[in-house]
Amino acid sequence: MAATIIDSVIFQGIFSSDEMRHVWSDENRTQKYLDIEAALARVQGRLGLIPQEAADEIVSHCQLEQIDLLKLRQQTERIGYPILGVVSQLNLLCRDKLGEYCHWGATTQDITDTATSLQIREGLAIVERELAAISAALAKLAKAHRLTPMIGRSNLQQAIPVTFGYKMAGLLSAVERHRERLTQLKERVLVGEFAGAAGTLASLERGAMETQAGLCAELGLKQPVIAWHTIRDNIAEVGAFLGLVGGTLGKLSMDIKLMMQTEVGEVYEPYAHGRGSSSTMPQKRNPISSCYIHAAISVVRQHAAALMDAMVADHERSTGPWEIEWIVLPEAFCLMAGALKQSRYVLEGLEVDAEAMRRNIDMTHGLVMSEAVMMGLGPYIGREYAHDLVYDICREAVKQQRPLLDLLAEHPEINKHLDRAALARLCDPANYLGQSGVMVDRVLATLS
């Protein structure tokens, strides 16, 4: 019985992905516990800390199909944690009481945290792949529309012309920073945990650090310099990273929604028959993916905050904050997978209407070029006076519903310095794109 958006048979493909849901599934998590117990047995067998016969026997049973998940649920509900249930079942599976050497010197949190690191590694690999695809799609749009004029907007009002390529390059620069953050992040957070009851590894009289090093090497994780049972900045950093990525995807979805408004019509999400349609208004084409992105990343940000709450842990083993991670980390990753999937879908099939972009620039009959006119007049009459003069003329243009160029050309304080042809050049949006193209090129040049 599915009760959440992520596990809903109906909604799971919209708000997450099967691949990410598998990473955080009971089956994959439990297999990670088994992988860690097997790796621990192999290392301790090699080191002579447990009999090699016991190590081989334990490893032979560290397979998910040998674990009774229904029984594990019952054990977990009784005990409060799943690890002891897994160890108990392994023990019973092993012959001649060799299973007693399973979990030798470890504690529940060692296995749980190391499994979480392995799941994070798999989850981040999916995020990394999707960010690379989104980066490529943004780069393609930025290059194709390097000099496609559109109106820039400030406080939801028309400001001055920019280019659509410039808009996409801005988002691309953020995505590239996220990819850089991810590379740096993995060095800090993909760390194993094997430290025993209070983190001192007192449970092993000999070979303690060697076991820790060997276990981490077996699993492809870094060895910690000290136990991190209640030092949770690494997990919180993962949440913060997902929140930052979500913020950029949210910015993308917000702009797409606004540009898809009927009155604007500058871009559209990819067309698919019936997608985004209304049950009562056949004409509608709703920004459906952008809506899903917005909802998902908003929850991810709240989960990032919850993971920071989980950092406030008591003493050497905590009483509750740790379990916050169990709740929100899987959901944060699963929702992020959905947001990434929807963002990639939008960008790889985005429909761009350059004619509508130009039409929207022209809808004010030149008013959006007032800054250009002001700067053009500045050398003749001073910038501040030019500002006030053009301001008044803009108000008059609105009042008379006439093109700004006409009123500028008629004004005696202006036409004695600039003729109509010169004013027309100042009023041409294509001549006031600033360094948009250069900035697009600079961002594209950073791509590997």
KENU-428735 format. One line per 3 residues: number of its first residue (from 0); their letters; for each residue x, y, z of N, C-alpha, C. Coordinates in steps of 0.1 Angstrom, whole numbers. Atoms other than C-alpha are relative to their C-alpha. Layout:
N
NUM	a	X/Y/Z/X/Y/Z/X/Y/Z | ... $
# end
This chain:
448
0	maa	8/-12/0/0/0/0/9/13/0 | -8/-12/1/17/32/-12/-7/12/6 | 7/-11/-6/10/63/8/7/13/-2 $
3	tii	-7/-13/3/35/89/-5/1/2/-15 | -2/-4/14/40/107/-37/11/-8/-7 | -12/7/6/74/89/-42/-3/-14/-3 $
6	dsv	3/14/2/60/54/-38/-14/-2/-7 | 13/1/7/26/61/-54/1/-6/-14 | 0/7/14/20/38/-84/-4/11/-10 $
9	ifq	5/-10/9/3/68/-100/10/12/-2 | -8/-12/1/27/97/-92/15/-3/0 | -15/2/-2/61/80/-87/8/4/-12 $
12	gif	-8/-4/12/72/86/-123/1/14/-2 | 0/-15/2/64/123/-121/9/6/10 | -7/-7/-11/80/132/-87/13/-7/3 $
15	ssd	-13/7/-2/109/107/-88/4/-8/-12 | -4/9/11/126/81/-109/1/-14/6 | -1/14/-5/126/43/-106/15/-3/4 $
18	emr	-14/2/-3/164/44/-106/4/5/14 | -3/-6/-13/166/67/-76/-8/-7/11 | 8/7/-10/138/49/-58/7/-13/4 $
21	hvw	-7/13/-3/158/17/-61/12/3/10 | -11/-3/-8/188/34/-45/-4/0/15 | 4/-2/-14/168/42/-13/-10/-11/4 $
24	sde	10/11/-3/146/10/-14/5/-8/12 | -4/10/-11/145/-15/15/9/-10/-5 | -8/11/5/160/-41/-8/15/5/-2 $
27	nrt	-13/-4/3/190/-20/-18/7/4/13 | -6/-3/-13/196/-7/18/4/-12/7 | -3/13/-7/194/-42/32/12/-7/-7 $
30	qky	-11/6/7/218/-55/5/13/8/4 | -12/-7/-4/242/-27/15/5/-4/14 | -4/5/-13/241/-39/51/8/-13/-2 $
33	ldi	-7/13/2/250/-74/38/13/2/-7 | -13/-3/6/278/-60/16/10/4/10 | -9/-5/-11/293/-43/46/4/-11/9 $
36	eaa	-3/12/-9/290/-74/68/10/-9/-7 | -9/8/8/306/-94/40/14/5/-1 | -13/-7/1/334/-69/35/8/-1/14 $
39	lar	-6/0/-13/340/-68/73/6/-14/3 | -5/14/-2/343/-106/75/12/-3/-8 | -12/3/9/367/-108/45/12/7/6 $
42	vqg	-12/-8/-6/390/-81/61/5/-7/12 | -4/6/-13/389/-97/95/6/-14/-1 | -5/13/3/395/-131/81/15/1/-5 $
45	rlg	-14/-2/5/426/-118/62/9/4/12 | -9/-5/-11/439/-101/94/1/-10/11 | 0/11/-11/433/-133/115/-7/4/12 $
48	lip	7/-4/-12/409/-116/138/-12/-9/2 | 10/11/-1/382/-142/130/5/-11/-9 | -4/12/8/386/-177/116/-3/2/-15 $
51	qea	2/-2/14/389/-177/78/-13/-9/-4 | 11/8/3/363/-205/78/-13/8/3 | 11/-8/-4/339/-182/96/-3/11/-10 $
54	ade	1/-10/10/346/-154/72/-6/-5/-13 | 5/6/12/339/-176/42/-15/-4/2 | 14/4/-2/307/-189/57/-9/12/1 $
57	ivs	8/-12/-1/294/-154/66/-2/6/-14 | 1/-6/13/302/-141/31/-10/-7/-9 | 9/8/8/283/-170/15/-14/3/2 $
60	hcq	14/-2/-3/251/-159/31/-4/15/-1 | 3/-15/1/253/-121/25/-6/3/-13 | 7/-2/12/228/-122/-2/-15/3/3 $
63	leq	13/-4/-4/194/-105/-1/-10/-11/-1 | 10/10/2/175/-135/-13/0/-10/12 | -1/9/-12/186/-153/19/-6/7/13 $
66	idl	5/-8/-12/171/-126/42/-15/0/-1 | 15/-1/0/134/-128/52/-4/14/4 | 3/-14/-2/123/-92/48/-12/2/10 $
69	lkl	11/-1/-9/90/-98/66/4/-2/14 | -6/2/-13/108/-112/95/9/11/5 | -9/-12/-4/133/-83/94/-9/12/4 $
72	rqq	10/-11/-4/103/-59/96/-4/-2/14 | 4/4/-14/91/-77/127/11/2/10 | -11/-2/-9/125/-77/142/4/15/2 $
75	ter	-2/-14/-1/130/-40/135/-10/7/8 | 11/-7/-8/97/-30/150/2/-4/15 | -3/4/-13/107/-50/181/12/7/6 $
78	igy	-13/-4/-5/143/-39/184/1/16/-1 | -2/-14/3/141/-4/169/9/3/-11 | -10/-1/11/169/-9/143/0/-13/-8 $
81	pil	0/12/8/172/-33/114/13/-8/1 | -13/6/1/209/-41/118/1/-13/8 | -1/11/-9/206/-65/147/-9/-12/-6 $
84	gvv	8/10/7/178/-83/128/8/-7/-11 | -8/5/11/201/-87/98/11/-10/5 | -10/8/-6/229/-100/119/-5/-13/6 $
87	sql	7/12/-6/206/-124/138/-3/-10/-11 | 3/9/11/194/-139/105/12/-6/-6 | -12/5/5/229/-142/92/6/-11/9 $
90	nll	-6/10/-10/240/-160/124/-7/-13/-2 | 8/12/1/212/-185/120/2/-8/-13 | -2/6/13/220/-191/84/14/-8/-1 $
93	crd	-13/6/1/256/-200/91/1/-13/8 | -1/13/-6/266/-235/101/10/0/12 | -10/2/-11/284/-246/133/3/12/8 $
96	klg	-1/-12/-7/278/-213/150/11/9/-5 | -10/-9/5/303/-196/127/-5/14/-2 | 6/-13/1/279/-168/124/2/9/12 $
99	eyc	-3/-8/-12/288/-157/159/11/10/-3 | -11/-9/3/318/-140/142/-5/12/-9 | 6/-11/8/295/-118/121/-1/13/8 $
102	hwg	1/-13/-6/296/-81/129/10/2/12 | -11/1/-11/328/-86/150/5/14/2 | -5/-13/-4/336/-54/168/-8/12/-5 $
105	att	8/-11/5/310/-33/150/-12/3/8 | 12/-4/-6/280/-14/162/-10/3/-11 | 10/-3/9/247/-7/146/2/12/-9 $
108	qdi	-2/-12/8/256/28/136/11/-1/-10 | -11/2/10/288/17/119/-6/-5/-14 | 5/6/13/268/-4/94/-10/9/-6 $
111	tdt	11/-9/5/239/20/91/7/12/-8 | -7/-11/6/262/50/84/8/-3/-13 | -7/4/12/284/31/60/-9/-3/-12 $
114	ats	10/3/10/254/19/41/-6/13/-6 | 5/-13/5/241/55/39/10/6/-9 | -11/-6/9/275/66/24/-1/-7/-14 $
117	lqi	1/7/13/271/38/-2/-12/4/-8 | 12/-4/7/236/49/-10/2/14/-6 | -3/-13/4/247/85/-12/8/0/-13 $
120	reg	-9/1/12/274/75/-37/-8/-3/-12 | 9/4/11/248/58/-59/-9/11/-4 | 9/-11/3/224/87/-56/7/12/-6 $
123	lai	-7/-11/6/250/113/-64/4/-3/-14 | -3/4/14/260/94/-95/-11/3/-9 | 12/-3/8/225/98/-108/-1/15/-1 $
126	ver	0/-15/1/225/135/-99/10/5/-9 | -12/-5/9/259/140/-116/-3/-3/-14 | 3/3/14/247/123/-148/-11/10/-5 $
129	ela	11/-9/4/215/144/-149/5/14/-1 | -6/-13/1/234/176/-142/8/2/-13 | -8/0/12/257/168/-171/-9/2/-12 $
132	ais	9/-1/12/228/163/-195/-7/14/0 | 6/-13/0/211/195/-183/10/11/-4 | -11/-10/5/244/214/-188/1/0/-15 $
135	aal	-1/1/14/246/201/-223/-12/7/-7 | 12/-6/6/210/212/-231/0/15/1 | -1/-14/-2/216/246/-216/10/6/-9 $
138	akl	-11/-5/9/248/250/-236/-5/1/-14 | 5/0/14/230/241/-268/-9/12/-2 | 9/-11/1/203/267/-261/7/13/0 $
141	aka	-8/-13/-1/228/294/-251/7/3/-13 | -7/-2/13/248/289/-283/-9/3/-11 | 10/-2/11/218/287/-306/-6/14/1 $
144	hrl	7/-13/-2/203/319/-291/9/10/6 | -10/-10/-6/235/338/-283/-4/14/-2 | 4/-13/3/221/369/-300/-15/1/-4 $
147	tpm	15/-1/2/183/362/-300/-5/10/10 | 5/-10/-10/169/394/-285/-13/-4/7 | 13/1/-7/143/392/-258/1/11/11 $
150	igr	0/-10/-10/132/416/-231/5/-5/13 | -3/3/-14/149/415/-197/-10/6/9 | 11/-4/-9/126/419/-168/5/3/14 $
153	snl	-4/-4/-13/130/437/-135/-13/3/8 | 13/-1/-8/102/434/-108/-12/-3/-9 | 11/4/10/81/417/-135/-4/11/-10 $
156	qqa	2/-10/10/83/448/-156/11/-1/-11 | -10/0/10/100/452/-189/12/9/3 | -11/-8/-3/135/465/-184/8/4/-12 $
159	ipv	-8/-3/13/161/465/-213/2/-14/-7 | -2/13/7/168/439/-240/12/-8/5 | -11/9/-2/190/409/-233/-1/-10/-11 $
162	tfg	2/10/10/193/377/-253/-4/-13/7 | 5/13/-6/177/343/-247/12/-8/3 | -12/7/-3/212/328/-249/6/4/13 $
165	ykm	-5/-6/-13/223/351/-221/-7/-6/12 | 9/5/-11/194/339/-200/4/-15/3 | -4/14/-1/203/302/-206/14/-1/5 $
168	agl	-14/1/-5/240/309/-200/1/3/15 | 0/-2/-14/233/323/-166/-4/-12/8 | 3/13/-6/216/291/-156/11/-10/-2 $
171	lsa	-10/9/3/243/271/-172/12/2/9 | -11/-3/-9/269/289/-151/-2/-6/14 | 3/6/-13/251/278/-119/1/-15/0 $
174	ver	-1/15/1/248/242/-131/14/-4/0 | -14/4/0/285/241/-137/6/2/13 | -4/-1/-14/291/254/-102/-4/-12/8 $
177	hre	5/12/-7/269/226/-89/8/-12/-3 | -8/11/3/289/201/-108/14/0/7 | -12/-2/-7/321/215/-93/-2/-3/15 $
180	rlt	2/3/-15/306/214/-58/-2/-15/2 | 2/14/-1/296/178/-64/13/-8/0 | -14/6/1/332/168/-73/7/2/14 $
183	qlk	-6/-3/-13/344/185/-41/-7/-7/11 | 8/6/-10/316/171/-20/3/-14/2 | -2/14/-1/323/135/-28/13/-3/8 $
186	erv	-12/2/-8/358/138/-13/-3/1/15 | 2/-1/-14/343/148/20/-10/-9/6 | 11/8/-5/312/127/23/0/-15/-3 $
189	lvg	0/15/3/319/93/7/11/-6/9 | -9/5/-11/335/81/40/-7/-11/7 | 5/11/-8/330/48/58/-1/3/15 $
192	efa	0/-1/-15/323/43/95/1/-14/6 | -2/12/-8/337/16/117/7/4/13 | -6/-6/-12/342/28/152/-5/-6/13 $
195	gaa	5/6/-12/323/7/177/-9/9/8 | 11/-5/-9/300/16/206/0/15/2 | 0/-14/-2/312/51/214/11/7/-9 $
198	gtl	-9/-6/10/336/56/185/15/-2/2 | -14/1/-3/368/45/201/6/-14/-5 | -4/14/5/370/9/186/6/-8/11 $
201	asl	-5/7/-11/376/-4/221/-4/-15/-1 | 5/14/1/358/-36/210/10/-9/-7 | -11/8/6/389/-48/191/13/3/7 $
204	erg	-12/-1/-7/420/-54/211/12/2/-9 | -10/-2/10/441/-56/180/-6/1/-14 | 5/-1/13/438/-48/144/-12/9/-3 $
207	ame	12/-9/1/412/-21/150/1/9/-12 | -1/-10/11/425/6/126/3/-7/-13 | -2/8/13/436/-21/101/-13/-5/-5 $
210	tqa	13/4/4/401/-34/101/-8/12/-7 | 7/-12/5/387/1/96/5/3/-14 | -6/-3/13/411/8/67/-3/-10/-10 $
213	glc	3/11/9/405/-26/51/-14/0/-5 | 15/0/3/367/-23/53/-3/12/-10 | 3/-12/9/367/12/37/6/-3/-14 $
216	ael	-6/3/13/391/0/10/-9/-10/-8 | 9/10/7/368/-30/2/-12/6/-6 | 12/-6/5/339/-7/-2/2/12/-9 $
219	glk	-3/-11/8/356/20/-21/-3/13/6 | 3/-12/-7/351/46/6/13/5/7 | -11/-5/-7/375/69/23/0/-4/15 $
222	qpv	0/3/-14/387/60/58/-1/13/8 | 1/-12/-9/376/85/85/12/2/9 | -11/-3/-9/402/102/106/-5/-2/14 $
225	iaw	5/1/-13/379/100/136/-15/-4/-2 | 14/4/1/344/86/143/-9/12/-2 | 9/-11/3/315/107/130/-15/-4/4 $
228	hti	13/4/-5/286/90/149/-9/12/2 | 8/-11/-3/273/123/161/6/13/-6 | -6/-12/7/293/147/139/-5/-1/-15 $
231	rdn	7/3/12/269/150/109/0/10/-11 | -1/-11/10/281/179/88/1/-6/-14 | -1/6/13/288/155/60/-14/-3/-6 $
234	iae	13/3/5/252/143/57/-8/13/-3 | 7/-13/2/239/179/61/5/7/-12 | -6/-7/12/263/191/34/-7/-6/-13 $
237	vga	7/6/11/247/166/10/-14/6/-2 | 13/-6/0/213/180/19/0/14/-5 | -1/-14/4/225/216/14/3/0/-15 $
240	flg	-3/1/14/239/206/-20/-12/-2/-8 | 13/3/7/206/191/-31/-9/13/0 | 8/-12/0/189/223/-19/5/11/-9 $
243	lvg	-5/-10/9/212/245/-39/-3/-4/-15 | 3/4/14/207/224/-71/-15/3/-2 | 15/-2/1/169/226/-64/-3/15/-2 $
246	gtl	3/-15/1/171/264/-61/2/4/-15 | -2/-3/14/186/266/-96/-11/-6/-9 | 11/6/8/160/242/-111/-13/7/3 $
249	gkl	12/-8/-3/133/262/-93/1/13/-8 | -2/-12/8/147/294/-110/-4/-3/-14 | 3/4/13/145/276/-143/-15/-1/-2 $
252	smd	15/3/1/109/264/-137/-8/13/1 | 7/-13/-2/98/299/-125/0/8/-13 | -1/-8/13/111/316/-157/-8/-7/-11 $
255	ikl	7/7/10/96/289/-179/-15/3/2 | 14/-2/-2/62/293/-163/-4/14/-4 | 3/-14/4/63/331/-167/0/2/-15 $
258	mmq	-1/-2/15/74/329/-203/-10/-8/-8 | 10/7/7/47/304/-211/-14/6/2 | 13/-7/-1/19/328/-200/-5/4/-14 $
261	tev	7/-3/13/-6/334/-228/4/14/-5 | -4/-13/4/3/371/-228/14/2/-4 | -15/-1/2/40/364/-231/4/-10/-12 $
264	gev	-2/10/11/43/331/-252/14/0/-6 | -14/0/6/81/332/-256/6/-14/-1 | -5/13/1/89/296/-248/-12/-10/4 $
267	yep	10/10/-4/69/264/-243/7/-13/4 | -5/13/-3/76/231/-226/-3/-9/-12 | 2/9/12/78/202/-252/-14/-5/-1 $
270	yah	13/4/3/46/193/-268/-2/-15/0 | 4/14/1/30/159/-262/-15/0/1 | 14/-1/1/-6/152/-270/-6/-2/14 $
273	grg	8/1/-12/-28/159/-240/8/5/13 | -9/-4/-12/2/169/-217/-4/15/4 | 3/-14/-5/-8/199/-195/-13/5/-4 $
276	sss	13/-5/4/-43/201/-208/-9/1/12 | 9/-3/-10/-72/212/-188/-13/-9/-2 | 12/8/1/-103/191/-180/-12/8/-5 $
279	tmp	12/-8/4/-126/220/-188/4/10/-11 | -4/-11/9/-105/244/-210/9/-6/-11 | -8/8/10/-93/226/-242/11/9/-6 $
282	qkr	-10/-8/6/-72/256/-253/13/0/8 | -11/-2/-9/-48/254/-223/12/-9/-3 | -12/8/0/-12/242/-224/8/4/12 $
285	npi	-6/-4/-13/-1/243/-188/15/-4/1 | -14/3/-3/36/244/-177/2/-12/10 | 2/10/-10/32/210/-161/13/-5/6 $
288	ssc	-13/5/-6/68/199/-157/6/11/9 | -5/-11/-8/77/233/-143/-7/0/14 | 8/1/-13/49/229/-117/6/-11/9 $
291	yih	-5/11/-7/63/196/-107/14/3/6 | -13/-5/-5/98/210/-104/-1/9/12 | 2/-10/-11/86/238/-82/-4/-7/13 $
294	aai	5/7/-12/68/215/-58/11/-8/6 | -10/9/-5/96/190/-56/12/7/7 | -12/-6/-6/125/214/-49/-4/8/12 $
297	svv	4/-7/-13/104/233/-23/1/-9/12 | -1/10/-11/102/201/-2/15/-3/2 | -14/4/-2/139/193/-8/7/11/8 $
300	rqh	-6/-10/-9/148/227/7/-3/-2/14 | 4/2/-14/128/219/38/8/-12/6 | -8/12/-5/146/185/40/14/4/3 $
303	aaa	-13/-5/-3/179/203/38/1/6/14 | 1/-6/-14/169/223/69/-1/-11/10 | 1/11/-9/159/191/86/13/-7/3 $
306	lmd	-13/7/-2/193/175/80/9/9/8 | -8/-9/-8/209/206/96/-5/-2/15 | 5/2/-13/186/200/126/6/-13/6 $
309	amv	-6/13/-4/200/164/127/14/1/5 | -14/-2/-5/235/178/133/0/3/15 | 0/-3/-14/224/188/168/-2/-12/8 $
312	adh	0/13/-6/232/154/183/6/0/14 | -5/1/-14/238/145/219/11/-10/2 | -11/8/-4/271/131/232/5/-9/-12 $
315	ers	-7/9/10/287/101/213/-9/-8/-8 | 11/6/8/255/84/202/-13/7/4 | 11/-9/-2/223/104/198/-13/-7/3 $
318	tgp	14/5/-4/187/100/209/-10/7/-9 | 11/-5/9/166/110/179/4/8/-12 | -4/-8/12/184/135/156/5/-9/-11 $
321	wei	-5/9/11/200/106/137/-11/-5/-9 | 12/5/8/166/92/127/-6/10/-9 | 5/-10/10/157/125/110/6/-3/-13 $
324	ewi	-7/3/13/182/115/83/-7/-12/-7 | 7/11/6/164/82/78/-13/4/-7 | 13/-4/6/132/100/70/2/9/-12 $
327	vlp	0/-11/10/143/130/49/11/-2/-11 | -10/2/10/175/119/31/-5/-7/-12 | 5/7/11/158/93/9/-10/9/-8 $
330	eaf	10/-8/7/129/117/1/7/11/-7 | -7/-11/7/153/145/-7/6/-4/-13 | -6/5/12/172/124/-32/-11/-4/-10 $
333	clm	11/5/9/140/109/-47/-7/12/-7 | 6/-12/6/124/143/-52/9/7/-9 | -10/-6/9/156/157/-66/1/-7/-13 $
336	aga	0/8/12/156/129/-91/-11/4/-9 | 11/-4/8/122/139/-102/1/14/-6 | -2/-14/5/131/176/-105/10/0/-11 $
339	lkq	-10/1/11/162/168/-125/-6/-6/-13 | 6/6/12/143/145/-148/-10/9/-8 | 9/-10/6/116/171/-154/7/11/-7 $
342	sry	-8/-11/6/142/198/-160/7/-4/-13 | -7/4/12/161/178/-185/-10/-2/-11 | 10/2/10/129/169/-203/-4/14/-6 $
345	vle	4/-13/5/119/206/-206/11/6/-8 | -11/-6/7/154/218/-217/3/-7/-13 | -4/7/13/160/191/-243/-10/1/-10 $
348	gle	10/-2/10/127/198/-260/-7/14/0 | 6/-14/-2/121/235/-252/-3/6/-14 | 4/-7/12/102/253/-279/2/15/2 $
351	vda	-4/-14/-1/116/289/-284/-7/8/-11 | 7/-8/10/95/315/-302/7/14/0 | -8/-12/1/120/342/-312/-8/12/-5 $
354	eam	9/-11/5/93/362/-330/-8/6/11 | 7/-5/-11/73/364/-299/8/8/10 | -9/-8/-8/103/376/-280/2/14/-5 $
357	rrn	-1/-13/6/108/404/-305/-13/8/1 | 13/-7/-1/71/412/-305/-2/6/14 | 2/-5/-14/72/416/-267/9/12/3 $
360	idm	-9/-12/-1/102/440/-269/-7/12/-6 | 5/-11/8/83/461/-294/-14/5/6 | 13/-4/-5/50/462/-274/-1/13/7 $
363	thg	0/-13/-7/60/493/-255/2/12/-10 | -3/-11/10/67/512/-288/12/8/3 | -13/-7/-2/102/519/-278/4/4/14 $
366	lvm	-3/-5/-13/99/527/-241/11/-8/7 | -10/8/-7/122/499/-231/14/4/-5 | -13/-5/4/150/517/-250/3/13/6 $
369	sea	-2/-13/-7/148/547/-227/14/2/6 | -14/0/-5/181/538/-210/10/3/-11 | -9/-2/11/198/536/-243/0/15/-5 $
372	vmm	1/-14/4/185/570/-253/6/9/10 | -6/-8/-10/195/585/-220/15/0/-1 | -14/1/1/230/572/-223/5/7/-13 $
375	glg	-5/-6/12/232/584/-259/-1/15/1 | 1/-14/-2/221/619/-249/10/6/11 | -8/-4/-11/243/620/-218/12/9/-4 $
378	pyi	-11/-8/4/274/633/-236/-3/14/-5 | 4/-13/5/254/663/-250/-6/8/11 | 8/-9/-10/232/674/-221/2/-5/14 $
381	gre	-3/5/-13/245/654/-191/-10/-11/3 | 8/13/-2/233/620/-179/-12/3/9 | 11/-2/-9/211/632/-150/-11/8/-7 $
384	yah	10/-8/7/193/659/-171/-7/-9/-11 | 5/9/10/190/633/-199/-10/-9/6 | 10/9/-6/173/609/-175/-13/7/3 $
387	dlv	12/-6/-4/148/634/-163/-8/4/-13 | 7/-4/13/140/646/-199/-6/-12/-6 | 5/12/7/136/611/-213/-12/-6/9 $
390	ydi	11/5/-9/115/602/-182/-13/7/-4 | 12/-8/3/90/630/-190/-5/-4/-14 | 5/3/14/89/621/-227/-6/-14/0 $
393	cre	6/14/-1/82/584/-218/-14/1/5 | 14/-2/-6/52/596/-197/-9/5/-11 | 8/-7/10/40/617/-226/-3/-10/-11 $
396	avk	2/11/11/45/587/-251/-12/-9/5 | 11/9/-5/22/566/-229/-13/7/0 | 12/-8/0/-3/594/-226/-6/1/-14 $
399	qqr	4/-2/14/-4/600/-263/-1/-13/-8 | 0/13/7/0/563/-272/7/1/-13 | -8/-2/12/27/572/-297/14/-6/2 $
402	pll	-13/6/-1/61/556/-304/10/10/6 | -10/-9/-7/89/570/-282/9/7/-11 | -8/-6/10/110/576/-313/-6/13/-6 $
405	dll	6/-12/5/85/601/-327/1/12/9 | 0/-11/-9/84/622/-296/15/5/2 | -14/-4/-2/122/621/-292/4/9/-12 $
408	aeh	-4/-7/12/127/633/-328/-6/14/-1 | 7/-13/0/102/662/-323/6/9/10 | -3/-9/-12/118/675/-291/12/9/-4 $
411	pei	-11/-9/4/140/706/-297/13/-1/7 | -13/1/-7/165/699/-270/7/-13/-4 | -6/12/4/171/665/-285/4/0/-15 $
414	nkh	-3/1/14/169/669/-323/11/9/-4 | -12/-8/3/196/696/-322/13/-7/2 | -13/8/-2/221/670/-311/-1/-13/-8 $
417	ldr	1/13/7/207/638/-327/-11/0/-10 | 11/1/10/187/634/-359/-8/-13/2 | 9/11/-1/160/609/-364/7/-14/-2 $
420	aal	-8/12/3/184/583/-379/8/-5/12 | -8/3/-12/207/585/-349/-9/-5/11 | 9/4/-11/178/583/-325/-6/-14/-3 $
423	arl	5/13/4/164/553/-345/10/-11/4 | -10/10/-4/197/535/-339/0/-2/15 | 1/1/-15/195/542/-302/-12/-8/4 $
426	cdp	12/7/-3/160/528/-302/-1/-14/-6 | 0/13/6/169/496/-320/5/-10/11 | -4/9/-11/170/467/-294/12/-8/-4 $
429	any	-12/8/4/196/448/-315/13/8/3 | -12/-8/-3/220/477/-308/3/2/15 | -2/-2/-15/216/475/-270/-1/-13/7 $
432	lgq	-1/13/-7/224/440/-261/12/-1/9 | -11/0/-8/255/450/-243/10/-11/-3 | -10/11/1/280/422/-236/-7/-14/1 $
435	sgv	7/12/-1/253/395/-238/8/-12/-7 | -7/11/8/271/375/-265/13/-3/5 | -13/3/-6/305/379/-249/-1/-8/13 $
438	mvd	2/8/-12/292/366/-216/-5/-14/-3 | 3/14/4/276/336/-233/12/-7/-4 | -12/6/4/309/329/-249/9/-4/12 $
441	rvl	-9/2/-11/327/332/-216/-5/-13/8 | 5/11/-7/304/307/-200/2/-13/-8 | -2/12/8/306/282/-229/15/-4/0 $
444	atl	-14/3/1/344/285/-228/4/-8/13 | -4/7/-12/344/271/-192/-4/-15/-1 | 5/14/0/328/238/-203/12/-9/-5 $
447	s	-11/10/3/352/208/-205/-4/-8/-12 $
# end
